[in-house]
Amino acid sequence: MSSVSCDLSSAPSSSFDAIIIGAGPGGSVAASSLARAGLKVLIVEREKFPRFHVGESLIPYGNDIFQSIGVWEKLQQAGFMRKLGAEFVLGNASASVRILFGRYLAPQYAHTFQVERAKFDHLLLDHAISLGCQAWQECQVQKVSLSDDGAKVTCVHDGKTVELSTRWLLDASGRDAFLGRQLGLKRTDLGMPKKFATFAHFTGVARNPAPDDGHITVVRLNSGWFWIIPLTAEKTSVGLVQTLDHFKSTGMKPGECFEHVVANHAETRRRMTNAKRVGEYFFAGDYTYRHLENAGPRWLLIGDAAGFVDPIFSSGVMMAVKSGYLAAQEVLTAERAGRPLSTAACRRYTKEVGKMCHVFLRLIRMFYDNHAFEVFMTPRPHQGMEWAVHNLVAGNTSAPWVLRLRIWAFYLVCMLQKRFALVPRLSFEESANCAS
């Protein structure tokens, strides 16, 4: 893989058609889309790639975007673990359900990948560079100044302060939300409690037998959940997500709390009996938010810079790459017309990002509601609802009306379950001698 570093002194000018803040999946997809259309694109990234990042499980409805920018074959050949589905298990091991994408979805959505983000993000950035983008790493953006004609971007790289100009500014800075903070954009917590995640890589974690060995496993607890993501033949990503209030109530340090919860749930004990941690623990918190405005005349927010809900259904990367692609299409439409984004275009983009967010937010709220989750976990679901659930877990945010009816029926049963026990009740508790 070629180097993705570019010294400022090698840049022929400080003027670009588009500048993208952030070289993660959303930024690289946007850059690739714009470069394929012939625009002069600069990506500025504060870190040095490759670098560690959380969010290692992809979902199938992001596949189309990778194909559209010409990187799908590179992903197929990169050696990432194939993900054919997902598994959901109660922490006390009393119930489980497996979702196989190929059962209900079209062949192009029958699989995706589990990815080490350092390698995956580097591959996407390298692909953007192969299409003609410039990339400045370890480059810190200090401020931007917007106008009707574009933006001025002040950044520091290699000890030098440089002012750049661009017609289009796309913010893919992740949860730093650089532009949202600078513009003081209104944001909402979406009515969700703050979460706290503790995660690390391990060897020796017990896997499902083939062909399900590439599944993500989600272990549902009474006070949170674990992800178990197989990354290579030996390495597995394991993370614990709790509400911030619950984590604080334990009085433990993050790693100590992680190990305590693992030891006190049957499913995680079984999985982690022979596990050995590789490297340090990582932490993430306070990540439920959404900016209410995602675009202006010369700027757009992409991925986590626009908002992030919850990692439970692995929606983060898919929403990043889809919003990156959509943002690029809005730019190209306006560019061809020789004008800034119209008010209608800004509203359209914000609405589309909001629609994706809403689909996952509804699914996430179902997951955290014990009675609704009983419907999700039923071992003998109605075929129509099973079809709906498979599409939702796979990330289908643009369902046709027939599927939308099935999704509506699924959520109706979830609501009725609170009163009528339409499917068997579940116990989320561990045995009396096990604390959560």
C-alpha positions in Angstrom: 0.0 0.0 0.0 1.4 3.4 -1.0 2.2 6.1 1.5 -0.6 8.6 2.2 1.5 11.4 3.5 1.9 14.6 1.6 4.3 17.4 2.6 2.8 20.9 2.3 5.8 22.0 0.2 4.8 19.6 -2.5 1.4 21.1 -3.0 1.2 23.2 -6.2 -1.3 25.7 -4.7 -3.4 26.4 -1.7 -6.7 26.5 -3.6 -8.9 23.5 -4.0 -12.4 22.6 -5.3 -13.1 20.8 -2.1 -11.5 20.4 1.3 -12.5 17.5 3.5 -11.7 17.5 7.3 -11.1 14.0 8.4 -9.8 10.9 6.5 -12.1 8.3 8.1 -14.5 6.2 5.9 -17.0 9.1 5.4 -14.3 11.6 4.4 -12.5 9.1 2.1 -15.7 8.1 0.4 -16.7 11.7 -0.2 -13.2 12.4 -1.5 -13.2 9.4 -3.9 -16.6 10.4 -5.3 -15.5 14.0 -5.9 -12.2 13.0 -7.4 -13.8 10.5 -9.8 -15.8 13.5 -11.1 -12.6 15.5 -11.7 -12.6 17.8 -8.7 -9.4 18.9 -7.1 -9.7 17.5 -3.5 -7.7 17.9 -0.4 -8.2 15.7 2.7 -6.7 17.1 6.0 -6.3 14.7 8.8 -5.0 15.4 12.3 -3.7 11.9 12.9 -1.1 9.7 11.1 -2.6 6.7 9.3 -2.8 3.8 10.0 -4.3 4.4 13.4 -6.5 2.5 15.8 -10.2 3.2 15.7 -13.3 1.5 17.1 -16.3 0.5 14.9 -15.0 -2.7 13.3 -18.1 -4.4 12.1 -19.6 -3.4 8.8 -23.2 -4.0 7.6 -24.3 -5.1 4.1 -26.2 -2.0 3.0 -23.0 -0.1 2.9 -21.7 -2.4 0.1 -23.3 -0.4 -2.6 -21.2 2.7 -1.8 -17.9 0.7 -1.9 -18.9 -0.6 -5.3 -19.8 2.8 -6.6 -16.4 4.3 -5.8 -14.5 1.4 -7.2 -13.0 0.0 -3.9 -15.1 -3.1 -3.4 -12.6 -5.5 -5.1 -9.8 -4.1 -3.0 -11.9 -4.9 0.1 -12.6 -8.4 -1.2 -8.8 -8.9 -1.7 -7.7 -7.4 1.6 -8.1 -10.5 3.7 -10.8 -9.1 6.0 -13.0 -11.7 7.8 -16.3 -12.3 5.9 -19.4 -11.4 8.0 -22.4 -13.5 6.9 -24.7 -12.5 9.8 -25.1 -11.6 13.4 -25.9 -13.4 16.7 -27.7 -12.0 19.7 -27.5 -13.8 23.1 -28.7 -13.1 26.6 -26.0 -12.7 29.1 -27.4 -15.6 31.1 -27.3 -17.8 28.0 -31.0 -18.6 28.2 -31.9 -17.4 24.7 -30.2 -16.6 21.4 -31.0 -15.8 17.8 -28.9 -15.8 14.7 -29.5 -13.7 11.6 -28.1 -14.8 8.3 -28.1 -12.0 5.7 -28.3 -14.4 2.7 -31.6 -15.8 3.9 -33.7 -12.8 2.9 -31.4 -10.3 1.2 -30.3 -10.0 -2.4 -27.0 -11.6 -3.2 -25.0 -8.3 -3.1 -26.0 -8.0 0.5 -25.4 -11.6 1.6 -22.1 -10.7 3.2 -19.9 -7.9 4.3 -16.7 -7.7 6.5 -15.3 -7.5 10.0 -12.4 -5.1 9.7 -9.5 -3.8 11.7 -10.2 -0.1 11.3 -6.5 0.8 11.0 -6.2 -1.3 7.9 -9.7 -0.6 6.6 -9.5 3.2 6.9 -6.0 3.2 5.4 -7.2 1.3 2.4 -10.1 3.7 1.8 -7.8 6.7 2.1 -5.2 5.1 -0.2 -7.9 4.5 -2.7 -8.9 8.2 -2.6 -5.3 9.2 -3.2 -5.1 6.7 -6.2 -8.0 8.7 -7.7 -6.1 12.0 -7.5 -6.9 13.3 -4.0 -4.2 15.0 -1.9 -4.0 14.0 1.8 -2.2 16.0 4.5 -1.8 14.0 7.6 -0.9 15.3 11.1 -2.5 18.5 10.0 -4.6 20.3 12.6 -7.4 22.6 11.4 -7.6 25.7 13.5 -10.5 27.6 12.1 -12.6 28.1 9.0 -14.2 31.2 7.5 -17.3 30.6 5.3 -18.6 32.9 2.6 -21.0 32.6 -0.4 -18.1 31.6 -2.6 -16.6 28.9 -0.3 -14.4 28.8 2.7 -10.9 29.8 4.0 -9.3 27.1 6.1 -6.5 27.8 8.5 -4.4 24.7 9.5 -1.1 23.8 11.0 1.1 21.1 9.6 4.8 20.4 10.4 5.0 23.6 12.4 3.7 25.8 9.5 0.4 27.8 9.5 -1.2 27.8 6.1 -4.4 29.4 4.8 -6.3 27.3 2.2 -9.2 28.3 0.0 -12.0 26.1 -1.3 -15.4 26.2 -2.9 -16.7 23.3 -0.8 -16.0 22.3 2.8 -17.0 18.9 4.0 -16.6 18.0 7.7 -15.9 14.4 8.4 -14.1 15.1 11.6 -16.0 12.4 13.6 -17.3 13.0 17.1 -15.0 16.0 17.4 -17.6 17.7 15.2 -15.3 20.5 14.3 -17.6 22.6 12.1 -20.7 22.0 14.3 -18.8 23.4 17.2 -17.4 26.3 15.3 -20.7 27.3 13.9 -22.6 26.6 17.1 -25.1 24.3 15.4 -27.9 23.1 17.5 -27.8 19.5 18.6 -30.0 17.0 20.4 -29.2 13.9 22.5 -32.2 12.2 20.8 -33.7 11.4 24.2 -31.1 8.7 24.9 -29.0 8.4 28.1 -25.3 8.9 27.8 -23.3 5.7 27.3 -19.8 4.6 28.2 -17.8 1.9 26.4 -14.7 0.0 27.4 -13.1 -2.2 24.8 -9.9 -4.0 23.8 -8.6 -6.7 21.5 -8.1 -10.3 22.7 -6.9 -13.6 21.6 -8.4 -16.9 22.7 -12.0 -15.8 22.6 -14.4 -18.7 22.0 -15.9 -18.4 18.4 -19.0 -19.8 16.8 -18.4 -22.9 14.6 -18.1 -22.3 10.9 -19.8 -20.9 8.8 -21.0 -18.6 11.6 -17.5 -17.9 12.9 -17.5 -14.5 11.3 -20.7 -13.3 12.9 -20.7 -10.4 15.3 -22.1 -11.6 18.7 -24.0 -9.2 20.8 -24.5 -10.3 24.4 -27.5 -8.5 26.0 -27.2 -7.8 29.7 -29.7 -6.2 32.1 -27.4 -3.2 32.5 -25.9 -3.0 29.0 -24.3 -5.2 26.4 -21.1 -6.7 25.0 -19.9 -6.8 21.4 -17.7 -9.7 20.3 -16.3 -9.1 16.8 -13.9 -11.7 15.2 -11.2 -9.7 13.3 -8.7 -12.3 12.3 -8.2 -16.0 12.9 -6.7 -15.1 16.4 -7.8 -11.6 17.3 -11.3 -10.6 18.6 -12.6 -7.1 19.5 -14.6 -7.2 22.7 -16.4 -4.2 24.2 -18.7 -3.4 27.1 -21.3 -0.7 26.7 -23.2 0.6 29.7 -25.1 3.8 30.6 -22.7 6.3 32.0 -24.8 6.5 35.2 -24.6 2.7 35.7 -20.8 2.7 35.1 -20.4 5.5 37.7 -22.6 3.6 40.2 -20.1 0.6 40.2 -17.3 2.8 41.6 -14.9 0.7 39.6 -12.2 1.7 37.1 -13.2 0.9 33.5 -11.0 -2.1 33.0 -11.9 -3.5 36.4 -15.6 -3.0 35.7 -15.2 -4.8 32.3 -13.5 -7.8 33.9 -16.1 -7.9 36.7 -19.0 -7.9 34.2 -17.4 -10.6 32.1 -16.9 -12.9 35.1 -20.5 -12.5 36.3 -22.4 -13.5 33.1 -22.6 -17.0 31.8 -22.2 -16.2 28.1 -19.3 -13.9 28.6 -17.6 -16.3 31.0 -17.8 -19.0 28.4 -16.5 -16.8 25.6 -13.6 -15.3 27.6 -12.4 -18.2 29.7 -9.1 -18.5 27.7 -9.0 -15.0 26.5 -5.8 -12.9 26.7 -5.9 -9.1 26.2 -3.7 -7.7 23.4 -2.7 -4.1 24.3 -4.5 -1.6 26.4 -8.2 -0.9 27.1 -9.8 1.9 25.1 -12.8 4.1 26.2 -15.5 6.1 24.6 -18.4 8.0 26.1 -21.1 10.6 25.6 -21.7 9.6 22.0 -25.5 10.0 21.5 -26.2 13.3 19.6 -27.4 14.7 16.3 -26.9 18.1 14.7 -30.3 19.4 13.5 -28.7 21.1 10.5 -26.3 19.1 8.4 -25.6 21.4 5.4 -25.3 25.1 4.4 -24.5 26.9 1.1 -20.9 25.8 1.0 -20.6 23.1 3.7 -21.9 19.7 4.7 -21.5 17.4 7.7 -20.6 13.7 7.2 -20.9 10.7 9.4 -20.3 11.2 13.1 -19.7 15.0 12.5 -23.4 15.1 11.7 -24.4 12.8 14.6 -24.0 9.4 16.2 -26.6 7.3 18.0 -25.2 4.0 19.4 -22.9 1.3 18.2 -25.3 -1.6 18.9 -26.2 -2.3 15.3 -22.9 -1.3 13.7 -24.5 1.6 11.9 -21.6 4.1 12.3 -19.5 3.2 9.3 -22.5 2.7 7.0 -24.0 6.0 7.9 -20.6 7.7 7.4 -20.0 6.2 3.9 -23.6 6.8 2.8 -23.6 10.4 4.0 -20.2 10.9 2.5 -21.4 9.7 -0.9 -24.7 11.7 -0.6 -22.7 14.8 0.3 -20.5 14.4 -2.7 -23.5 14.1 -5.0 -25.1 17.3 -3.6 -21.8 19.1 -4.2 -21.5 17.7 -7.8 -25.1 18.8 -8.6 -24.4 22.3 -7.3 -21.0 22.4 -9.0 -22.5 21.6 -12.4 -25.0 24.4 -11.9 -22.3 26.8 -10.8 -24.0 27.8 -7.6 -23.9 27.1 -3.8 -26.3 24.5 -2.3 -29.9 25.7 -2.5 -32.0 25.9 0.6 -33.9 22.9 -0.8 -30.7 20.9 -1.3 -29.6 21.6 2.3 -32.9 20.5 3.6 -32.9 17.4 1.4 -29.5 16.3 2.6 -30.3 17.0 6.3 -33.6 15.0 5.8 -31.8 12.1 4.2 -29.2 11.9 7.0 -32.0 12.3 9.5 -34.0 9.4 7.9 -31.0 7.0 8.3 -30.6 8.1 11.9 -34.3 7.6 12.6 -34.3 4.0 11.3 -31.5 3.0 13.6 -32.7 5.1 16.5 -36.0 3.2 16.4 -34.2 -0.2 16.3 -31.9 0.9 19.1 -34.8 1.9 21.3 -36.3 -1.6 20.7 -33.0 -3.2 21.8 -32.9 -1.4 25.1 -36.6 -2.1 25.9 -36.8 -5.6 27.6 -40.3 -6.4 26.3 -39.6 -5.2 22.7 -36.4 -7.2 22.8 -38.4 -10.3 23.7 -40.1 -9.9 20.3 -36.7 -9.5 18.5 -35.5 -12.7 20.3 -38.5 -14.9 19.6 -37.3 -18.3 18.3 -40.2 -18.8 15.9 -41.0 -15.4 14.4 -43.6 -14.8 11.7 -41.8 -14.9 8.4 -42.8 -11.3 7.5 -41.4 -9.9 10.7 -38.3 -12.0 10.3 -37.8 -10.5 6.9 -38.2 -7.1 8.4 -35.7 -7.7 11.2 -33.1 -9.1 8.8 -33.4 -6.0 6.6 -33.1 -3.7 9.6 -30.1 -5.4 11.1 -28.4 -5.3 7.6 -28.9 -1.5 7.5 -31.7 -1.2 4.9 -32.8 2.5 5.5 -34.7 2.8 2.2 -37.2 0.0 2.4 -40.0 -0.4 -0.2 -43.5 0.0 1.0 -44.2 -3.8 1.3 -41.2 -4.1 3.6 -42.2 -1.0 5.5 -45.5 -2.6 6.3 -43.7 -5.6 7.8 -41.4 -3.3 9.8 -44.5 -1.4 11.1 -46.0 -4.8 12.1 -42.8 -5.7 14.0 -42.8 -2.6 16.0 -46.6 -2.9 16.7 -46.0 -6.3 18.2 -43.1 -4.9 20.2 -45.5 -2.3 21.6 -48.2 -4.8 22.4 -45.8 -7.2 24.0 -45.6 -4.8 27.0 -49.1 -5.8 28.0 -50.1 -9.1 26.3 -47.0 -11.4 26.2 -47.5 -12.2 22.5 -44.2 -14.1 22.5 -42.5 -15.9 25.5 -41.2 -13.7 28.3 -37.5 -13.7 28.9 -35.4 -13.4 32.1 -32.5 -11.0 31.8 -31.2 -11.8 35.3 -28.2 -13.8 36.3 -28.3 -16.4 39.1 -28.5 -15.1 42.6 -24.7 -15.3 43.2 -23.9 -13.3 40.1 -24.0 -9.5 40.2 -24.3 -7.5 37.0 
